[in-house]
Amino acid sequence: MQLTVPPVMTHLPTGMLEGDVTEISRTVGDLAGYWQDNEAALRIADELLYVTQTWFPVTDGTEGAVLWGNTVLMPGKVGSEYFMTRGHFHLKRDRCELCITVSGTGALVLMDDARNVEVQEMRAGSTHYVHGHLAHRTVNTGSEPLVFLCAWPADCGHDYEVVRTQGFAKRLLA
């Protein structure tokens, strides 16, 4: 068993990671069906929505291991709805995560199983504890990219399907 892993660099002023990281980009069209105004989404389907970088120091979902990454969520709107991430619950509901806002302004939308919603402001330096029993998504309400860092358990799993089919109980509109 290998106990050491080569480090990555986290550039704190920008939130960007350097090293052996996985980068994924999503467009407005990749979130088809999530938007309130699907016709507006089709008109800008190719527009960049967000980019994530993830460091996987372990790849087998080891219990107790922690993953690290960032998201850069672009400013913009689909109709009157602000750009957002898909959002998800954790499959293992006792697994929580931390989010630290690097730059930009936005909102962390939290929803429990009863569909009660809380919205927390995201701004540079705000640090958010996301309980594992809460679905969570981020929304960019500003005019510049919203950049945040997250740490989460490698074995938490992600349930995007519930959010895709049922949505969040609240949407952030301009």
PERAPE-V973935 format. One record per residue. N is the residue number from 1. SS is DSSP state (~ for helix, > for strand, _ for the rest). OMEGA is omega in degrees with one decimal (NA if undefined). Layout:
N_SS_OMEGA / N_SS_OMEGA
//
This chain:
1___178.1 / 2___-177.6 / 3___179.8 / 4___-179.2 / 5___176.5 / 6___-178.5 / 7___167.5 / 8___177.0 / 9_>_172.7 / 10_>_178.5 / 11_>_-172.0 / 12___179.6 / 13___-177.7 / 14___-176.3 / 15___-177.6 / 16_>_178.6 / 17_>_175.9 / 18_>_178.5 / 19___-176.4 / 20___-179.0 / 21___176.6 / 22_>_-179.7 / 23_>_179.4 / 24_>_176.4 / 25_>_175.5 / 26_>_175.6 / 27_>_176.0 / 28_~_-179.8 / 29_~_177.6 / 30_~_178.1 / 31_~_177.0 / 32___-178.9 / 33___178.2 / 34___-171.5 / 35___176.0 / 36___-178.1 / 37___-176.4 / 38_~_177.4 / 39_~_176.5 / 40_~_178.7 / 41_~_179.2 / 42_~_-178.2 / 43_~_-179.4 / 44___-173.5 / 45___-176.8 / 46___-177.6 / 47___178.6 / 48_>_-179.6 / 49_>_177.5 / 50_>_177.4 / 51_>_174.8 / 52_>_169.9 / 53_>_-179.5 / 54_>_173.1 / 55_>_178.0 / 56___177.9 / 57___170.6 / 58___-178.1 / 59___-174.8 / 60___179.6 / 61___-178.1 / 62___177.1 / 63___-179.6 / 64___178.6 / 65___-178.3 / 66_>_174.1 / 67_>_-174.5 / 68_>_178.4 / 69_>_178.7 / 70_>_170.9 / 71_>_171.1 / 72_>_-177.6 / 73_>_-175.4 / 74___172.6 / 75___176.6 / 76___-179.2 / 77_>_168.0 / 78_>_-169.2 / 79___178.2 / 80___-177.7 / 81_>_-179.9 / 82_>_174.2 / 83___-175.6 / 84_>_170.1 / 85___-178.6 / 86___-175.3 / 87___-177.5 / 88_>_164.1 / 89_>_169.1 / 90_>_177.2 / 91___173.8 / 92___-170.3 / 93___176.3 / 94___180.0 / 95___-176.2 / 96___175.5 / 97_>_177.3 / 98_>_175.3 / 99_>_179.9 / 100_>_-179.6 / 101_>_178.8 / 102_>_-178.4 / 103_>_-178.8 / 104___178.4 / 105_>_-179.0 / 106_>_-177.2 / 107_>_169.9 / 108_>_-178.2 / 109_>_-176.5 / 110_>_-178.7 / 111_>_178.1 / 112___-178.1 / 113___178.4 / 114___177.3 / 115___171.3 / 116___-173.6 / 117_>_169.9 / 118_>_177.9 / 119_>_178.3 / 120_>_178.6 / 121_>_173.9 / 122_>_175.8 / 123_>_-174.9 / 124___177.9 / 125___-179.2 / 126___-177.6 / 127_>_-171.2 / 128_>_174.1 / 129_>_-179.0 / 130_>_178.5 / 131___-177.8 / 132___179.3 / 133___-178.2 / 134___167.4 / 135_>_-179.0 / 136_>_174.7 / 137_>_177.1 / 138_>_-177.5 / 139_>_177.0 / 140_>_179.6 / 141___-176.2 / 142___-177.6 / 143___176.3 / 144___179.3 / 145___172.8 / 146_>_-176.7 / 147_>_177.9 / 148_>_178.1 / 149_>_178.5 / 150_>_170.9 / 151_>_-177.4 / 152_>_-179.2 / 153_>_-177.6 / 154___-176.3 / 155___-174.9 / 156___-175.7 / 157___-177.3 / 158_>_177.1 / 159_>_177.8 / 160___-172.7 / 161_~_180.0 / 162_~_179.9 / 163_~_-179.3 / 164_~_-175.0 / 165_~_-176.1 / 166_~_-178.6 / 167___173.3 / 168___-178.4 / 169___177.8 / 170___174.8 / 171___176.4 / 172___-177.5 / 173_>_177.8 / 174___NA
//
